[in-house]
Amino acid sequence: MTTYQLPVALAQIREDFLDLEVKDRLVLLLEFANELPELPERYAEHPDLLERVEECQSPVYIFVEVDADQIVHLHATAPMQAPTTRGFVSILAQGLAGLTVDEVLDVPDDFPDSIGLTEAVSPLRIRGMTAMLGRTKRQIREKIAA
Amino acid sequence: MTVEVDSSAAFSEYAHPERLVSTEWLQSRLDAPGLVVVESDEDVLLYETGHIPGAVKIDWHTDLNDPVERDYIDGARFASLLGSKGISRDTTVVIYGDKSNWWAAYALWVFTLFGHEDVRLLDGGRAKWEAEGRDMVTETSTPTSVDYPVVERRDSEIRAYKDDVLAHFGNPLIDVRSPEEFSGQRTTAPAYPEEGSLRAGHIPSARSIPWGRAAAEDGTFRPLDELNALYRDEAGLKDGDSVIAYCRIGERSSHTWFVLTHLLGFESVRNYDGSWTEWGSAVRVPIVKGSEPGTAPEPR
């Protein structure tokens, strides 16, 4: 029997959040928000390629690439006026970076509930992050099926 | 009133002009003794990215809602929250926030449940302050704690429960959600999370006036004649009416409650905070689908 192990980067992110007091978790989330990279130019000019995450309260758009080595790349954009949303998607983008298709699909759907943010930002808001992860996985499944 | 009211001509036409302050007024009174500025946003991190100098943050979800039951915090928690923010019972509180003060109005409504007398909104909210290039700081304000008395919440005057709505039929109801939610195409605002309502549509006889129609493009409240056109002409409200407003969880309808109560001067307006997330899942309550209000059932 094998026990599931969270990919290293996601596990580290979870540990970093859980090590902090609830209030300080917001500060870390803000750091993630500030680290969200700009969209690669090829997508910045093609908003049609991006998928809106309807479950999020602020406009956030994601696009998932799967390269020839089956490595997943998650790109996203969200307005500066929506730091919580930016933080969520930045956590996923950093946590999933470099993972293979199978590794991403294996990430538990409730990962967002496990990083100690439900108390800090409210369960309602966390749903946006759960939806981002769900849509990321769906895009991957569509791409590998194509 | 601890701090003098904003006597701007723009506000004088409203029923209770003392409930609004302009960005200019606030800018020149940031250090006024007896004034505390509160930021209340939809986005829980926005305050941390920059806020009005000296402003404290109160989050509608993590601060004002009870963490276990679906209810607001009680008098003891409210007292401890406000005291920790440097707010005394006689403090003049000015609340502002994102999204045309949607959540700021919600916080103001909760303050009103506890009878905090002098609580005002910054007209235009966070967006207007920012657009005008006024100062914003990132360091979290650290107010000195003060004593705030334990005051029991008084729900009956401005808060409606589901049973109150059932007994209210025959009197005006205002549904402030989007047209799609009103007609029953969807149960949440476009682009908002699904919150688990089992049925879609609206409360019979409710008139649809989406909350945002009361706000201008810059987030300020619309002038009195436009508000009258909206709520008196279009929704048919008359002086003396008893009105209940609702939305999805009571936040957007707080904005409308503010407009009806403080700007238009209706004296009997309640916010049904259970709203669609309760009504749309409740057993054996009447629902109408489509864009017409439908007829009011017998009150029960």
HADDOCK unambig.tbl for C-alpha pairs under 7 A between the chains (distance, minus, plus):
assign (segid A and resid 26 and name CA) (segid B and resid 45 and name CA) 6.98 0.50 0.50
assign (segid A and resid 30 and name CA) (segid B and resid 45 and name CA) 6.84 0.50 0.50
assign (segid A and resid 54 and name CA) (segid B and resid 191 and name CA) 4.42 0.50 0.50
assign (segid A and resid 54 and name CA) (segid B and resid 192 and name CA) 6.34 0.50 0.50
assign (segid A and resid 55 and name CA) (segid B and resid 191 and name CA) 5.85 0.50 0.50
assign (segid A and resid 55 and name CA) (segid B and resid 192 and name CA) 5.20 0.50 0.50
assign (segid A and resid 55 and name CA) (segid B and resid 193 and name CA) 4.14 0.50 0.50
assign (segid A and resid 55 and name CA) (segid B and resid 194 and name CA) 6.85 0.50 0.50
assign (segid A and resid 56 and name CA) (segid B and resid 191 and name CA) 6.42 0.50 0.50
assign (segid A and resid 56 and name CA) (segid B and resid 192 and name CA) 5.84 0.50 0.50
assign (segid A and resid 56 and name CA) (segid B and resid 193 and name CA) 6.11 0.50 0.50
assign (segid A and resid 57 and name CA) (segid B and resid 191 and name CA) 6.16 0.50 0.50
assign (segid A and resid 57 and name CA) (segid B and resid 192 and name CA) 5.03 0.50 0.50
assign (segid A and resid 57 and name CA) (segid B and resid 193 and name CA) 6.89 0.50 0.50
assign (segid A and resid 81 and name CA) (segid B and resid 46 and name CA) 6.85 0.50 0.50
assign (segid A and resid 82 and name CA) (segid B and resid 43 and name CA) 6.24 0.50 0.50
assign (segid A and resid 83 and name CA) (segid B and resid 45 and name CA) 5.86 0.50 0.50
assign (segid A and resid 83 and name CA) (segid B and resid 46 and name CA) 6.19 0.50 0.50
assign (segid A and resid 84 and name CA) (segid B and resid 43 and name CA) 6.12 0.50 0.50
assign (segid A and resid 84 and name CA) (segid B and resid 44 and name CA) 6.59 0.50 0.50
assign (segid A and resid 84 and name CA) (segid B and resid 45 and name CA) 5.64 0.50 0.50
assign (segid A and resid 121 and name CA) (segid B and resid 44 and name CA) 6.38 0.50 0.50
assign (segid A and resid 121 and name CA) (segid B and resid 62 and name CA) 6.98 0.50 0.50
assign (segid A and resid 122 and name CA) (segid B and resid 61 and name CA) 6.48 0.50 0.50
assign (segid A and resid 122 and name CA) (segid B and resid 62 and name CA) 6.38 0.50 0.50
